[in-house]
Amino acid sequence: MKPLRVLVPLFTAIRVVLNTTYRMVYPFLGVFQQGLGVSLQTMSIALTARALAGALGPFLASVADSRGRKTGMLFGLSLYVLGIGSVVLWPSFPTFILAVIFATIGKYVFDPSMQALLGDRVPYEQRGLVMGLSELSWSLGFIVGVPLMGFLLARNGWVAPFPLLLALGALALAAIAFTLPKESSGERAHFGALESLKLVFTSKPALLALAMCMFISAGNEAINMVFGVWLEDSFGLKIAALGAATAVIGLSELGGEALVVTLTDRLGKPRAVGLGLAANSITAVALPLLGSSVTGSFVGLFLFYITFEFTLVSSIPWVSEILPAGRATIMGANVAGHSLGRALAALVATQVYTIVKQPNFPLDGIQGNVLTALIFNAIAFLALYRLIRTTAKT
């Protein structure tokens, strides 16, 4: 097995590719919508289907418990390559849907398999640091990957990013195949996928953790789903400016991940999650107040995303220690919980935004989505409180 100083940068680089693919749809939702010739509501349904596909996460990620971490990562990357390759070969709306679904499922199998491997090798007291470093891939996808995709979209249309993503996915598959050794039978769980799933879904702490994470993501998605449309409607921002907005958000998330690396292990994971969730709710309230100008909107989004990222990433090492015997399965279930939260919010976010735009409606702009985010955050707070009462792990 390669040392962590080799594996963590490799995992981070691979996840930059996966996260870029996942995240590029949001700021360029209008670009894909126009290029594919469908309505905003149709695109919303497609993204809801993508998020719902994440519910397969715990079922597929359990292979990393029963068959080994390497097998789980290879399986996830193979699904990713299959999905992206379908668009390269047959560019159309059906293959676009297929690509975003398969790429998402692939990510949701790769990520928990990788997190389980790190959980196996890193002591809990230091896990916030190591997992925080691996989560830099999320912000780097926005800082580096999404602006690059915007450049390709502006020059060559909606299909342009997919050949590059296919090539990078194939390289990632080869890197994992040749870098990680095959696990011995003694390194795998002594029970199968169904037993792993039963272990997770009959555990009260696990279910509370999954509910908490699901609603944390739902609160974020209520804003995430419409921020590009909001900026375009409010200030007429086009592709290049929207790409700049994603870079600002990426920098905020980089800051959130840096805070996890430096603070989460010291504060304790539950306390860090609680503080982050409270700060995220406050910044959500401030977002409409700051949104009277482009600069103010960017500042508001920066604060909203840095607090969300700190909250989300702080929760990952905490969840990884709740059921060590089924670590990959619970991490897969955690990913599924986040996905279901995003699906729930994606289903309502564009509808709320459209309703608020109606003449004489008492709310305005993004205020309806902020209210929706606060409701989801309140439910996450309740689950957090119950989870702290249930477990003494810090």
KOLMAR-759834 format. One record per atom (N, C-alpha, C): z, y, x. Coordinates in steps of 0.1 Angstrom, whole numbers, padded with zeros to 4 digits, always signed. Each point is the difference from the previous one (the first is absolute). Layout:
// residues N
ZYX/...
This chain:
// residues 394
+0000-0012+0008/+0000+0012-0008/+0000+0012+0009/-0009+0010-0003/-0001+0012+0008/+0013+0008-0003/+0004+0009+0010/+0012+0008-0002/-0002+0011-0011/+0011+0005-0005/-0001+0011-0011/-0008+0012+0005/+0001+0003+0013/-0007+0012+0004/-0015-0001-0001/-0005-0013-0001/-0014-0002-0002/-0003-0002-0015/+0008-0007-0007/-0002-0004-0014/+0001+0013-0009/+0010+0008+0002/+0002+0012-0009/-0012+0009+0000/-0005+0004+0012/-0013+0008+0000/-0012-0007-0006/-0001-0013+0002/-0011-0007-0006/+0001+0000-0015/+0012-0003-0005/+0002+0000-0015/-0003+0013-0006/+0005+0011+0008/-0002+0013-0005/-0014+0004-0001/-0008-0004+0010/-0014+0004+0000/-0008-0007-0011/+0003-0013-0003/-0006-0007-0011/+0004+0006-0013/+0012+0004-0001/+0004+0006-0013/-0006+0014-0002/-0003+0007+0010/-0007+0012-0001/-0013-0002-0008/-0007-0011+0004/-0013-0003-0007/+0003-0003-0015/+0009-0009-0002/+0003-0004-0014/+0005+0011-0008/+0008+0009+0005/+0006+0011-0007/-0011+0011-0003/-0009+0002+0010/-0011+0009-0002/-0008-0004-0012/-0003-0013-0001/-0008-0005-0011/+0007+0003-0013/+0013-0003+0000/+0008+0002-0012/+0001+0014-0005/+0002+0009+0010/+0003+0014-0003/-0012+0009-0002/-0012-0004+0005/-0011+0009-0001/-0005+0003-0014/+0004-0009-0009/-0005+0002-0014/+0007+0012-0007/+0012+0003+0004/+0007+0011-0008/-0006+0014+0002/-0001+0005+0013/-0005+0013+0001/-0015+0001-0003/-0007-0011+0001/-0014+0001-0003/-0004-0007-0013/+0010+0000-0009/-0002-0007-0013/-0013+0006-0007/-0001+0013+0000/-0012+0006-0006/-0013-0003+0007/+0001-0002+0013/-0012-0004+0008/-0005-0013-0004/+0009-0010+0000/-0004-0014-0004/-0004+0000-0015/+0007+0008-0008/-0003+0000-0015/-0015+0005-0002/-0004+0011+0007/-0013+0005-0001/-0010-0009+0006/+0003-0006+0012/-0010-0008+0006/-0002-0013-0007/+0010-0005-0007/-0002-0012-0008/-0004+0002-0014/+0000+0013-0004/-0005+0003-0013/+0009-0004-0012/+0013+0001+0002/+0010-0004-0010/+0009+0011-0003/+0008-0001-0011/+0009+0011-0004/+0013-0001+0008/+0008+0010+0000/+0014+0000+0006/+0008-0011-0006/-0001-0001-0014/+0008-0010-0007/-0004-0014+0005/-0013-0003+0002/-0004-0013+0005/+0005-0002+0014/+0000+0010+0009/+0006-0002+0013/+0015-0003-0001/+0006+0007-0009/+0015-0003-0002/+0002-0015-0004/-0008-0005-0008/+0001-0014-0004/-0002-0009+0012/-0010+0003+0008/-0003-0007+0012/+0012+0000+0010/+0007+0011+0001/+0011+0001+0009/+0012-0007-0006/+0001+0000-0013/+0011-0007-0006/-0002-0015+0002/-0012-0005-0001/-0003-0014+0003/+0003-0003+0014/-0003+0009+0009/+0003-0002+0014/+0016-0002+0002/+0007+0009-0006/+0015+0000+0001/+0005-0013-0006/-0005-0004-0012/+0005-0012-0006/-0003-0012+0008/-0011+0000+0008/-0003-0011+0009/+0011-0003+0010/+0007+0011+0003/+0011-0001+0010/+0011-0009-0005/+0000-0003-0014/+0010-0009-0005/-0001-0014+0006/-0012-0003+0005/-0002-0013+0007/+0007-0001+0013/+0005+0011+0005/+0006+0001+0013/+0010-0011+0003/+0010-0001-0008/+0011-0010+0003/-0006-0015+0000/-0009-0002-0009/-0006-0014+0000/-0008-0003+0012/-0008+0009+0005/-0008-0002+0011/+0007+0002+0013/+0009+0010+0001/+0008+0002+0012/+0010-0011+0003/+0003-0008-0010/+0009-0011+0003/-0006-0011+0009/-0013+0001+0003/-0006-0009+0009/+0006+0002+0014/+0004+0013+0003/+0006+0003+0013/+0014-0006+0002/+0007-0004-0011/+0012-0007+0001/-0003-0015+0002/-0009-0006-0008/-0002-0014+0000/-0010-0004+0012/-0010+0008+0003/-0010-0003+0010/+0001+0008+0013/+0008+0010+0000/+0002+0007+0013/-0006+0015-0001/+0006+0009+0008/-0003+0014-0001/-0015+0002+0004/-0005-0007+0010/-0013+0002+0005/-0010-0004-0011/+0002-0011-0007/-0008-0004-0011/-0001+0010-0011/+0012+0006-0003/+0000+0011-0010/-0008+0012+0004/+0001+0004+0012/-0008+0012+0005/-0015-0003+0000/-0004-0012+0005/-0014-0003+0000/-0006-0001-0014/+0008-0006-0010/-0004-0001-0013/-0003+0014-0006/+0010+0009+0002/-0001+0014-0005/-0013+0007+0005/-0002-0001+0013/-0012+0007+0006/-0013-0006-0004/+0000-0013-0003/-0012-0007-0005/-0004+0006-0014/+0010+0001-0008/-0002+0006-0014/-0006+0014+0002/+0006+0008+0009/-0005+0014+0002/-0014+0000+0004/-0004-0008+0010/-0014+0000+0005/-0009-0005-0012/+0004-0009-0008/-0008-0005-0011/-0003+0011-0010/+0010+0008-0003/-0001+0011-0010/-0009+0011+0005/+0003+0005+0013/-0008+0011+0005/-0015-0005+0002/-0002-0012+0004/-0013-0005+0003/-0009+0000-0013/+0007-0002-0012/-0008-0001-0012/-0007+0014-0003/+0007+0011+0003/-0006+0013-0002/-0011+0002+0010/+0002-0004+0012/-0011+0002+0010/-0012-0008-0004/+0001-0011-0005/-0012-0008-0004/-0006+0004-0013/+0009+0004-0010/-0005+0003-0014/+0007+0013-0005/-0004+0012+0005/+0007+0012-0004/-0002+0003-0016/+0011-0001-0007/+0000+0003-0014/+0015+0002-0005/+0001+0004-0013/+0014+0002-0005/+0007-0014-0001/-0006-0011-0004/+0007-0012-0001/+0005-0005+0014/-0008+0002+0010/+0004-0004+0014/+0010+0009+0005/+0000+0013-0004/+0010+0010+0004/+0013-0005-0005/+0001-0004-0013/+0012-0005-0006/+0005-0012+0008/-0010-0009+0003/+0004-0012+0007/+0005+0003+0014/-0006+0010+0006/+0005+0003+0014/+0014+0006+0000/+0003+0009-0009/+0013+0006+0000/+0011-0010-0004/-0004-0009-0009/+0010-0010-0004/+0002-0010+0012/-0010-0005+0006/+0002-0010+0010/+0006+0006+0013/-0004+0013+0003/+0006+0007+0011/+0014+0002-0002/+0004+0003-0012/+0014+0002-0004/+0008-0013+0001/-0005-0010-0006/+0007-0013+0001/+0001-0005+0015/-0010+0002+0007/+0001-0003+0015/+0010+0008+0007/+0001+0012-0003/+0011+0009+0006/+0014-0005-0005/+0001-0004-0013/+0012-0004-0005/+0004-0014+0004/-0008-0007+0007/+0003-0013+0006/+0003+0002+0015/-0008+0008+0006/+0002+0003+0015/+0014+0007+0002/+0002+0010-0007/+0012+0009+0002/+0013-0008+0000/+0003-0008-0011/+0013-0007+0000/+0000-0012+0010/-0011-0005+0003/+0000-0011+0011/+0004+0006+0013/-0005+0012+0003/+0003+0007+0012/+0015+0005+0000/+0004+0005-0012/+0014+0005-0001/+0010-0012+0002/-0004-0011-0005/+0009-0012+0001/+0001-0004+0015/-0011+0000+0007/+0000-0003+0014/+0009+0010+0008/-0001+0013-0003/+0009+0009+0006/+0015-0002-0004/+0002-0003-0013/+0013-0004-0005/+0006-0012+0007/-0008-0009+0004/+0004-0012+0007/+0005+0004+0014/-0007+0009+0006/+0002+0003+0015/+0009+0012+0003/+0003+0008-0010/+0007+0013+0003/+0014-0001-0007/+0011+0003+0006/+0013+0000-0006/+0000+0011-0011/+0008-0003-0011/+0000+0009-0012/+0004+0014+0004/+0009+0002+0010/+0005+0013+0004/-0010+0008+0006/-0011-0006+0006/-0011+0008+0006/-0013-0001-0008/+0001-0005-0011/-0013-0003-0008/-0006+0013-0005/+0008+0010-0003/-0005+0012-0005/-0009+0007+0010/+0004-0001+0013/-0008+0005+0011/-0013-0007+0001/+0000-0013+0001/-0013-0008+0003/-0009+0001-0012/+0006-0002-0012/-0009+0000-0012/-0005+0015-0003/+0008+0010+0004/-0004+0013-0001/-0012+0003+0008/+0000-0005+0013/-0012+0001+0009/-0012-0006-0006/+0001-0012-0006/-0011-0007-0006/-0006+0007-0012/+0009+0008-0007/-0004+0007-0011/-0007+0013+0003/-0001+0004+0013/-0008+0011+0004/-0014-0001-0005/-0005-0013-0002/-0013-0002-0004/-0004+0006-0013/+0010+0002-0009/-0002+0006-0013/-0004+0015+0002/+0007+0007+0008/-0003+0014+0002/-0012+0002+0008/-0002-0009+0010/-0012+0001+0009/-0013-0002-0008/+0001-0009-0010/-0011-0002-0009/-0005+0013-0006/+0010+0009-0004/-0003+0013-0006/-0004+0010+0010/+0006+0000+0012/-0003+0010+0010/-0013-0002+0007/-0003-0013+0003/-0012-0003+0007/-0011-0007-0009/+0004-0010-0007/-0009-0009-0007/-0007+0007-0012/+0008+0007-0008/-0006+0006-0012/-0009+0012+0003/+0004+0009+0009/-0010+0010+0003/-0013-0005+0006/+0001-0011+0008/-0012-0007+0005/-0009-0005-0012/+0007-0006-0010/-0007-0005-0011/-0006+0012-0008/+0007+0011-0001/-0006+0012-0006/-0012+0005+0007/+0000+0000+0013/-0012+0004+0008/-0012-0009-0003/+0003-0013-0001/-0011-0010-0003/-0005+0002-0014/+0009+0002-0010/-0004+0002-0014/-0009+0013-0001/+0004+0011+0006/-0007+0012-0001/-0014-0001+0006/-0002-0008+0010/-0013-0001+0007/-0009-0010-0007/+0006-0012-0004/-0009-0011-0004/+0003-0006-0014/+0009+0006-0008/+0002-0005-0013/+0012-0010-0001/+0002-0006-0012/+0012-0007-0002/+0001-0014+0007/-0012-0005+0004/+0000-0013+0006/+0004+0001+0015/-0002+0012+0006/+0001+0001+0015/+0012-0005+0007/+0012+0000-0006/+0012-0005+0008/+0000-0015+0001/-0006-0007-0009/+0002-0014-0001/-0005-0009+0012/-0012+0003+0006/-0004-0007+0012/+0010+0001+0012/+0005+0012+0002/+0010+0002+0011/+0013-0008-0003/+0004+0001-0013/+0012-0007-0003/-0001-0016+0001/-0012-0004-0003/-0003-0015+0001/+0001-0004+0015/-0006+0008+0009/+0000-0003+0014/+0015+0000+0005/+0007+0010-0004/+0014+0000+0005/+0009-0011-0006/-0003-0004-0012/+0007-0011-0006/-0003-0013+0007/-0012-0002+0004/-0004-0012+0008/+0007+0000+0013/+0001+0011+0007/+0006+0001+0013/+0015-0003-0001/+0006+0005-0011/+0014-0003-0003/+0003-0015-0002/-0009-0006-0007/+0001-0015-0003/+0000-0008+0014/-0010+0004+0008/-0001-0006+0013/+0013+0002+0009/+0005+0012+0000/+0011+0004+0008/+0013-0009-0004/+0002-0001-0013/+0012-0009-0004/-0003-0014+0004/-0012-0005-0002/-0003-0014+0003/+0002-0003+0014/-0003+0009+0009/+0001-0003+0015/+0013+0005+0006/+0008+0008-0007/+0012+0006+0006/+0013-0008-0004/+0001-0004-0013/+0012-0007-0004/-0002-0015+0001/+0010-0007+0005/+0000-0015+0001/+0002-0006-0014/-0004-0012-0002/+0003-0007-0012/+0015-0004-0001/+0006+0003-0011/+0015-0004-0001/+0001-0015-0001/+0011-0005+0006/+0004-0014-0001/+0006-0002-0014/+0001-0012-0004/+0006-0003-0013/+0015+0004+0000/+0006+0000+0011/+0014+0005+0000/+0002+0014-0002/-0011+0008+0001/+0001+0015-0002/-0003+0003-0014/-0004-0009-0008/-0003+0003-0014/+0011-0004-0009/+0000+0006-0013/+0010-0004-0009/-0001-0015-0004/+0011-0006-0004/+0000-0014-0004/-0002-0002-0015/-0005+0010-0006/-0003-0001-0015/-0014+0006-0002/-0006-0003-0012/-0013+0005-0003/+0000+0013-0007/-0012+0004-0004/-0002+0013-0006/+0007+0002-0013/+0001-0010-0008/+0006+0001-0013/+0015+0002+0002/+0006-0008+0010/+0014+0002+0003/+0003+0014+0005/-0008+0005+0008/+0002+0014+0005/+0000+0010-0011/-0010-0002-0009/-0001+0009-0012/+0012-0001-0009/+0005-0012-0002/+0012-0002-0008/+0012+0007+0006/+0001-0001+0014/+0011+0006+0007/+0000+0015-0002/-0011+0006+0000/-0001+0015-0002/+0003+0004-0014/-0006-0007-0009/+0000+0005-0014/+0012-0005-0008/+0009-0007+0007/+0013-0004-0007/+0012+0008+0008/-0003+0008+0009/+0010+0008+0007/+0001+0014-0006/+0012+0003-0004/+0003+0013-0006/-0002+0011+0010/+0005-0001+0013/-0003+0011+0009/-0015+0002+0003/-0007-0011+0000/-0015+0001+0003/-0006+0007-0012/+0003-0004-0012/-0006+0006-0012/+0003+0015-0001/+0012+0004+0004/+0004+0014+0000/-0008+0008+0010/-0001-0006+0012/-0007+0006+0011/-0015+0002-0004/-0006-0010-0006/-0014+0001-0004/-0002+0011-0011/+0010+0001-0010/-0001+0010-0010/+0001+0014+0006/+0009+0001+0010/+0002+0013+0006/-0013+0005+0007/-0006-0009+0008/-0012+0003+0007/-0012+0002-0009/+0000-0007-0011/-0011+0002-0009/+0000+0014-0006/+0012+0005-0004/+0000+0013-0006/+0000+0011+0010/+0004-0002+0012/-0002+0010+0011/-0015+0002+0002/-0008-0011+0000/-0015+0002+0001/-0006+0006-0012/+0005-0004-0012/-0006+0006-0012/+0002+0015+0000/+0012+0005+0004/+0002+0014+0001/-0009+0007+0009/-0003-0006+0012/-0010+0006+0009/-0014+0000-0006/-0004-0011-0006/-0013-0002-0005/-0003+0010-0011/+0010+0004-0008/-0002+0010-0010/-0006+0013+0005/+0003+0003+0013/-0006+0012+0006/-0012-0004+0009/+0001-0011+0007/-0010-0005+0009/-0014-0001-0007/+0001-0005-0012/-0012-0003-0008/-0009+0012-0003/+0007+0012-0001/-0007+0011-0005/+0000+0012+0010/+0006-0001+0012/+0001+0012+0008/-0014+0005+0004/-0009-0009+0003/-0013+0005+0004/-0008+0007-0011/+0001-0005-0012/-0006+0006-0012/+0007+0013-0003/+0014+0001+0002/+0007+0012-0002/-0004+0011+0009/-0001-0003+0013/-0005+0010+0010/-0014+0004-0003/-0008-0009-0004/-0014+0004-0003/-0001+0009-0012/+0008-0004-0011/+0000+0009-0012/+0006+0013+0003/+0011+0001+0007/+0007+0012+0002/-0007+0010+0010/-0006-0006+0010/-0005+0009+0011/-0014-0003+0004/-0007-0009-0007/-0013-0003+0003/-0003-0007+0014/+0010-0007+0005/-0001-0007+0013/-0011-0011-0001/-0008+0000+0011/-0010-0010+0001/+0004-0011+0010/-0010-0009+0003/+0003-0012+0008/+0007+0004+0013/-0005+0010+0008/+0006+0003+0013/+0014+0005-0002/+0003+0008-0009/+0013+0006-0003/+0009-0011-0005/-0005-0009-0008/+0009-0011-0005/+0003-0009+0012/-0009-0002+0009/+0003-0008+0012/+0011+0006+0008/+0000+0014+0001/+0010+0007+0007/+0014-0002-0007/+0000+0000-0014/+0012-0002-0007/+0006-0014+0003/-0009-0010+0001/+0005-0014+0004/+0006+0000+0013/-0005+0008+0010/+0006+0001+0013/+0014+0006+0000/+0001+0010-0009/+0013+0006-0001/+0010-0010-0006/-0004-0007-0010/+0009-0010-0006/+0003-0011+0011/-0010-0004+0007/+0002-0010+0011/+0010+0005+0010/+0000+0013+0004/+0010+0005+0009/+0014-0001-0006/+0001+0003-0013/+0013+0000-0007/+0005-0015+0001/-0009-0009-0003/+0005-0014+0000/+0003-0005+0014/-0007+0005+0010/+0004-0002+0014/+0014+0005+0003/+0003+0012-0005/+0013+0005+0001/+0011-0009-0007/-0004-0005-0012/+0009-0009-0007/+0003-0012+0008/-0010-0006+0006/+0001-0012+0007/+0008+0002+0013/-0002+0012+0006/+0008+0004+0012/+0015+0001-0004/+0003+0005-0012/+0014+0001-0004/+0006-0014-0002/-0008-0009-0005/+0005-0014-0001/+0003-0006+0013/-0009+0002+0010/+0002-0005+0013/+0013+0005+0006/+0003+0013-0002/+0012+0007+0006/+0013-0001-0009/-0001-0001-0013/+0012+0002-0008/+0004-0012-0008/-0010-0008-0005/+0003-0011-0010/+0011-0010+0005/-0002-0005+0012/+0010-0009+0005/+0014+0006+0002/+0000+0013+0003/+0013+0007+0002/+0007+0003-0014/-0008+0004-0010/+0006+0003-0013/+0004-0012-0007/-0008-0011+0002/+0001-0012-0008/-0011+0000-0010/-0006-0011-0002/-0012+0000-0009/+0002+0005-0014/+0011-0005-0007/+0002+0005-0014/+0002+0015-0001/+0008+0005+0009/+0002+0015+0000/-0012+0008+0003/-0008-0005+0009/-0013+0006+0003/-0009+0001-0012/-0001-0012-0007/-0009+0000-0012/+0005+0009-0011/+0013+0001-0002/+0006+0009-0010/-0003+0015+0003/+0003+0003+0013/-0003+0014+0004/-0014+0004-0001/-0009-0009+0004/-0014+0002-0001/-0005+0002-0014/+0005-0008-0009/-0004+0000-0014/+0004+0013-0007/+0012+0005+0003/+0005+0012-0005/-0008+0012+0005/-0003+0000+0013/-0009+0011+0006/-0014+0000-0006/-0005-0012-0003/-0014-0001-0005/+0000+0006-0014/+0011-0002-0008/+0000+0005-0014/+0001+0015+0001/+0007+0006+0009/+0001+0014+0001/-0013+0006+0004/-0007-0006+0009/-0013+0006+0005/-0011-0002-0011/+0002-0010-0009/-0009-0001-0011/+0001+0012-0010/+0013+0003-0002/+0002+0012-0009/-0006+0013+0006/+0001+0001+0013/-0005+0012+0007/-0016+0001+0001/-0006-0012-0002/-0015+0000+0002/-0007+0010-0009/+0002+0000-0013/-0007+0010-0008/+0003+0015+0004/+0012+0002+0004/+0004+0014+0004/-0007+0004+0013/-0003-0009+0009/-0007+0003+0012/-0015-0001-0002/-0005-0005-0011/-0014-0002-0002/-0008+0012-0005/+0005+0012+0002/-0008+0012-0004/-0010+0004+0010/+0000-0006+0012/-0009+0002+0011/-0004-0013+0007/-0011+0001+0007/-0004-0012+0008/+0011-0003+0010/+0005+0010+0007/+0010-0003+0011/+0013-0005-0006/+0004+0006-0012/+0012-0005-0006/-0001-0014-0005/-0012-0003-0005/-0003-0014-0005/+0001-0010+0011/-0005+0004+0012/+0000-0009+0012/+0015-0002+0004/+0008+0011+0000/+0014-0001+0004/+0007-0009-0010/-0002+0002-0013/+0006-0009-0010/-0003-0015+0002/-0013-0003+0002/-0004-0013+0003/+0006-0006+0012/+0001+0008+0011/+0006-0004+0012/+0015-0004-0002/+0007+0008-0007/+0014-0004-0003/+0001-0012-0009/-0008-0001-0010/+0000-0011-0009/-0002-0013+0007/-0010+0000+0009/-0004-0013+0006/+0009-0003+0012/+0006+0009+0007/+0009-0003+0011/+0013-0007-0006/+0004+0005-0012/+0012-0006-0006/-0003-0013-0006/-0011-0002-0006/-0004-0013-0005/-0001-0010+0011/-0007+0004+0011/-0002-0010+0011/+0013-0004+0006/+0009+0009+0002/+0013-0003+0005/+0007-0010-0009/+0000+0002-0013/+0006-0009-0010/-0006-0014+0001/-0013+0000-0001/-0007-0013-0001/+0002-0009+0013/-0002+0007+0012/+0000-0008+0012/+0015-0004+0003/+0010+0008-0004/+0014-0004+0002/+0003-0012-0008/-0007-0002-0012/+0003-0012-0008/-0005-0013+0006/-0010+0001+0008/-0007-0012+0005/+0010-0009+0008/+0007+0005+0010/+0009-0009+0008/+0011-0005-0009/+0005+0008-0009/+0011-0004-0009/-0005-0012-0009/-0012+0001-0006/-0005-0011-0008/-0002-0013+0009/-0004+0002+0013/-0003-0011+0008/+0012-0009+0003/+0012+0005-0002/+0012-0008+0003/+0007-0005-0012/-0006+0002-0012/+0007-0004-0012/-0001-0015-0002/-0011-0006+0003/-0002-0015-0001/-0007-0005+0013/+0007-0001+0011/-0007-0004+0012/-0007-0014-0001/+0004-0009-0008/-0006-0013-0001/-0014+0001-0007/-0002+0010-0007/-0014+0002-0006/-0005+0014+0003/+0001+0004+0013/-0003+0013+0004/-0014+0005-0003/-0010-0008+0003/-0014+0004-0003/-0002+0001-0015/+0006-0009-0008/-0002+0000-0014/+0006+0013-0007/+0012+0003+0005/+0007+0012-0006/-0008+0013+0004/-0005+0000+0013/-0008+0011+0004/-0013+0001-0008/-0006-0011-0003/-0012-0001-0008/+0004+0005-0014/+0011-0004-0006/+0004+0004-0013/+0003+0015+0000/+0006+0005+0011/+0002+0015+0002/-0013+0007-0001/-0010-0004+0007/-0013+0006+0000/-0006-0001-0015/+0002-0011-0006/-0004-0001-0014/+0007+0010-0009/+0013+0002+0002/+0008+0009-0007/-0006+0014+0001/-0003+0004+0013/-0006+0013+0002/-0013+0001-0007/-0008-0011+0001/-0013+0000-0007/+0001+0002-0015/+0009-0007-0006/+0002+0001-0014/+0005+0014-0004/+0008+0006+0008/+0005+0014-0002/-0012+0009+0000/-0009-0002+0010/-0012+0009+0001/-0009-0003-0012/-0001-0013-0004/-0009-0003-0012/+0006+0007-0012/+0013+0000-0002/+0006+0006-0012/-0003+0015+0000/+0002+0007+0012/-0002+0014+0001/-0015+0003-0001/-0009-0008+0006/-0014+0003+0000/-0005-0001-0014/+0006-0008-0008/-0004-0001-0014/+0003+0012-0008/+0011+0007+0003/+0004+0012-0008/-0003+0013+0007/-0002+0000+0014/+0000+0013+0007/-0012+0008-0004/-0012-0006+0000/-0012+0008-0004/+0000+0004-0015/+0006-0008-0008/+0001+0003-0014/+0010+0012-0002/+0011+0000+0007/+0009+0011-0001/-0007+0013+0005/-0007-0001+0011/-0006+0012+0006/-0011+0005-0010/-0007-0009-0006/-0010+0005-0010/+0006+0006-0012/+0011-0005-0005/+0007+0005-0012/+0005+0014+0004/+0006+0002+0011/+0006+0013+0004/-0011+0011+0001/-0012-0004+0003/-0011+0010+0002/-0005+0005-0014/+0005-0006-0011/-0004+0005-0013/+0005+0014-0002/-0008+0008-0007/+0004+0014-0003/+0014+0000-0008/+0008+0010+0003/+0013+0002-0007/+0010-0011+0002/-0002-0009+0010/+0010-0010+0002/+0011+0007+0008/+0013-0004-0003/+0012+0007+0006/+0001-0002+0015/-0006-0010+0005/+0001-0002+0015/-0014+0004+0006/+0000+0001+0013/-0013+0005+0006/-0002-0007+0014/-0013-0001+0004/-0003-0005+0013/+0006-0014+0002/+0008-0001+0010/+0006-0013+0004/+0014-0002-0005/+0005+0009-0009/+0013-0001-0005/+0003-0013-0008/-0010-0005-0007/+0002-0012-0008/+0002-0012+0009/-0008+0000+0011/+0001-0011+0010/+0013+0000+0007/+0005+0012+0003/+0014+0002+0006/+0010-0006-0009/+0000+0003-0013/+0010-0005-0009/-0001-0015+0000/-0012-0006+0000/-0001-0014+0000/+0006-0006+0013/-0003+0006+0011/+0006-0005+0013/+0015+0001-0001/+0006+0010-0006/+0015+0001-0001/+0006-0011-0008/-0007-0004-0011/+0005-0011-0008/+0000-0013+0007/-0011-0003+0008/-0001-0012+0008/+0011+0000+0011/+0003+0012+0006/+0010+0001+0011/+0014-0003-0006/+0002+0005-0012/+0013-0003-0006/+0003-0014-0003/-0010-0008-0004/+0001-0014-0001/+0003-0007+0013/-0007+0005+0011/+0002-0005+0013/+0014+0002+0005/+0006+0012-0003/+0014+0003+0003/+0009-0010-0007/-0002-0004-0012/+0008-0009-0007/+0000-0014+0007/-0012-0004+0003/-0001-0013+0007/+0007+0000+0014/-0002+0011+0007/+0007+0002+0013/+0015-0001-0002/+0006+0007-0009/+0014-0001-0003/+0005-0014-0002/-0008-0007-0009/+0004-0014-0003/-0001-0009+0012/-0010+0002+0008/-0002-0008+0012/+0011+0002+0010/+0004+0013+0002/+0012+0003+0009/+0012-0007-0005/+0002+0000-0013/+0012-0007-0006/+0000-0015+0002/-0013-0005+0001/-0002-0015+0001/+0002-0005+0014/-0004+0008+0010/+0000-0005+0014/+0007+0010+0009/+0007-0005+0010/+0007+0008+0010/-0008+0002+0012/-0012-0006+0001/-0009+0001+0012/-0004+0015+0002/+0002+0005+0012/-0004+0014+0003/-0008+0000+0013/
